C-alpha cells in the first residue's frame, strides 16, 4: 500500500509573514520534542492534509488568521522548553 507521504513530490513557493515562518520552525521543534524527526515541508503537508475540506471551516480559518494582531506569535522564539533543530544540508559559513 502506497502512503500519501510517499507520493511524488511537488515544489511550492510560499510567501508569508516572517512570524508565521518562525512559527513553523517552532512547530518543527515541538515535533522534535515529542520524538519526531521531521522537516518544515512534511509538517506543512501534515497540516494541510489534516484540514477538512468544508467551505465554512476553511472560511472560518481564514477569517481567524486575518484578524490576528501583528504580535500574535511574539515570544515563540523564546521557547527554551523545545530542542534546537538544525536543518539538513551544509551549514552557513562552513566550507563545502
C-alpha positions in Angstrom: 0.0 0.0 0.0 1.4 3.4 -1.0 1.2 6.1 1.7 0.3 9.7 0.9 3.6 10.8 2.4 5.4 8.6 -0.1 3.8 10.0 -3.3 5.8 12.0 -5.8 6.9 15.4 -4.5 5.8 18.8 -5.9 7.6 22.1 -5.2 5.6 25.1 -4.0 6.6 28.6 -3.1 5.1 30.2 0.0 5.2 33.9 0.7 4.0 34.7 4.2 4.8 36.9 7.2 8.2 36.3 9.0 6.4 35.5 12.3 4.5 32.7 10.6 7.8 31.3 9.2 9.3 31.4 12.7 6.1 29.6 14.0 6.7 26.8 11.5 10.3 26.4 12.9 8.8 26.3 16.4 6.3 23.6 15.3 9.2 21.5 13.9 11.0 21.9 17.3 7.8 20.8 19.1 7.7 17.7 16.9 11.3 17.0 17.8 10.5 17.4 21.5 7.8 14.7 21.0 10.5 12.4 19.4 9.5 13.1 15.8 12.1 13.7 13.2 10.5 15.8 10.5 11.0 18.8 8.2 9.2 22.0 7.6 7.8 20.6 4.3 6.5 17.4 5.9 4.9 19.4 8.8 3.2 21.8 6.3 1.9 18.8 4.3 0.6 17.2 7.5 -1.2 20.4 8.5 -2.8 20.8 5.0 -3.9 17.2 4.9 -5.4 17.5 8.4 -7.9 20.3 7.5 -11.4 19.2 6.5 -12.5 20.4 3.0 -15.5 22.1 4.5 -16.1 25.6 3.0 -17.4 27.2 6.2 -14.5 25.7 8.3 -11.9 26.9 5.7 -13.6 30.3 5.7 -13.6 30.5 9.5 -9.9 29.6 9.5 -9.1 32.3 7.0 -11.1 34.9 8.9 -9.4 33.9 12.2 -5.9 34.3 10.6 -6.8 37.7 9.0 -7.9 39.1 12.4 -4.7 38.1 14.3 -2.9 41.1 15.7 0.7 41.7 14.4 2.1 40.5 17.8 0.0 37.3 18.0 3.1 35.0 17.6 5.5 37.1 19.5 7.6 35.2 22.0 7.7 31.9 20.0 11.4 32.1 19.5 11.9 32.2 23.3 10.7 28.7 23.8 13.5 27.2 25.8 11.5 24.1 26.5 11.9 22.9 22.9 15.1 21.5 21.4 17.0 23.3 18.7 16.7 21.6 15.3 19.2 22.1 12.6 18.1 22.0 9.0 19.8 19.3 6.9 22.5 20.2 4.4 25.6 22.3 4.6 25.9 24.8 7.4 26.2 28.5 6.6 29.8 29.7 6.8 31.1 26.1 6.7 33.4 25.2 3.8 31.9 22.6 1.4 
